[in-house]
């Protein structure tokens, strides 16, 4: 049966996800069996909040151990995404879902209110992303108002937990990811 994560079918296996990776390879989610995985649907390639989140996880990635993998999916063409990600020293997989295929399959939400809300509630993170880190959102290529989704997947490929973001900066805490990874 085709799984819809929206139903919070924790305990189901995810279908394979096959997309181009920024490192030039073709990626298959099934290749990560045996590892715990954080799969995140981000927004467009130059999204400041997404880039800040990736930057923060890179800094602490070694805390997550060798049996953990992180995969980020962006609503972007691969060439555009490669340019945006070139400023990160990536220790994990970043994929381009150019045709919005998996975003639609897993009912990733869009919400203008989620964009507006974050600009108030996460004002300091916005400022950090834009002005301290210099993650400028232009050109915007892709949906501007996508809300992130975090999915924790165990070694057997079974969904352990799901978080549908309420705003564009709403993710599982690093502490939650770390406790899942160990």
ABEGO torsion letter per residue (X at the ends): XBBBAAAGBBGBBBBBBBBBBAAGBBBBAAAABGBBBBBBBBBBAABAAAAAAAAAAAAAAAAAEAABBBBBBBBBBAAAAAAAAAABBBABBBBBBAAGAAAAAAGBBBBAAAAAAAAAAAAAAAAAAAAAAGBBAOBBBEBAABBBBBBBBBAAGBBABBBBBABAABBBBAAAAAAAAX
